[in-house]
Each structure stands twice: as C-alpha cells, then as structure tokens.
Amino acid sequence: MAMHIGMSDLTILRYAKSWNYGFYTFVGVYLGHFVAWIASGILYAVFLQANSGSQEFAPGQIAYQTLGLAGAVCVIIAGWTTANPTIYRAGLACRGFFRRFLPGKSRRSWV
C-alpha cells in the first residue's frame, strides 16, 4: 500500500521519454501482482496441507518449506525489489536536502 498509494514506485518514471513507459509499467505490475497472489495462495495451500492446523503465517518459512532454498531466495528478492523505489526516493530527498542547505558542497566531500 505504501508504494502504490504514495506512488513511490512511479518515481523511476520521472525521466521517461514517453507516457507509454508508464502504461507498460502498469501492465507489467498488474500482471505481476496477479501472478504473485495466485502463487502466494498456492504456496499457502501447500503449507497448510503439510502442517495441518497451523495458524502460523511466516512468508520465509512457508517459501522455504514448499520450495526449499529457491523459495527463501525468492522472498529475499521480493523484499529487495519492494524496497527499491523507497531507496531511490530517499536518495532524491537526500540530494535535494544537501543542494538546498549545503550549496556548493560536493557529495564526495561527505564520503
């Protein structure tokens, strides 16, 4: 919700050369979410069959039990890709802050 309501995931399109890039991104994100929710339901169904009566819902453990190491890697990659727009937005905010309050200073002088 934080990514879509705040439109944080669209910050990467601010330099797009055409509106078509936003449309193609929408189509890819929509289809990707659709497939991800179906896959999530299948993974949870397999987890519940293997662990009957379990009330637990831990994505990492469910992915690891159903898909092994590949499932755990997928959960890590999913978390990273979700954080990407936020990392990019934070970088833009820091750059704007330093340009506003410390004009003339190079970024390299802070590293």
N, C-alpha and C positions, 0 to 999 in steps of 0.2 A: 504494500500500500504506500509506503513512504516513497518508493521510486516512481510510481505511476501518478499518484495524486499531486506530488510536488513536481512532476515531470522532470525529475533528475536524470532519468535515463535518456532524455532528449538533448541534454547539454552537449553531447558529442556531435549533434547535427547542426550546431550553430554556424559552422563554416561550410555547410553543404552547398554545392553549386546549383542544386535544383531541388524543387519541392518533391520530386519523385523519390529522392533518397528517404525522406520521412515516410512516404507511403510504403515503400519496400520494407522499411524497418518495421512499420506497423504490421504488415502481413507476416513477416518472419516472427515477430514477437507473439502475435496472436496464435499462429500455428504452433510455435514452440511451447507456449503455455498450455495449449490444448493437449499436446502430446505429453507434456510433463505431468499434468494432472491425471491423465489416463495411466501413465507409468507409475505414478505415486499410488494410485488405487490398487493396481496390480501388485506392487511391492507389499503394500499393507495387507492385502488379502493373503498373500503367500506367508507373510509373517504371522498372521493370526491362525492360519492352518497349522503352522509348525509349533506355535506357542498358544495352544487353545486356552482361552480365558484370560489372556494377558491384557491388562489395562494400560500398558506402557506404550508410549509413542516417542521413541528417540530415533530421529532420522538416520543418524550414523549407524546405530546398532542394527536397525531394520535393513538398511542397504548392505551392511556387512554380512548379516546372516543370510540374506537372499541371494546376493551376487558376489559375495566374497570381497577380496581386495579391490576389485574393479568398482564395486558399489561404494566402498569407502572413498575411493579416489573421486568418483562422480559427485559425492556430497561435498567434498572439498572444492572441486572445480565450480560447482554451482554456487557455493558461498563466495568464492572469489569473483565470479562474473557478476554476481548481485552487487558486490561492493565496488566494482569498477567505476560506475557513474558517480558514486559518492566520493571516491578518491579523486577523480577528475575535478569535480565541483569544489572540493576542499582546496585543491591546487590553484584553481582560478581565484578562489576567495583569498588565499594567502598572497597570491601575486597582486591582486587588487589592493590589499591592505598595505603591502610593502611599497607599492607605487604611490599610494596616497600619503602615507605617513613617513616614508623614508625615501623621498625622491632623490634620484641621482646615485643611490647605492646599488651596487651590483649584487645579484644573487650569490655570486661566488664568494663575496666577502663574508657571507654568513655561514658558509660551509666549513 
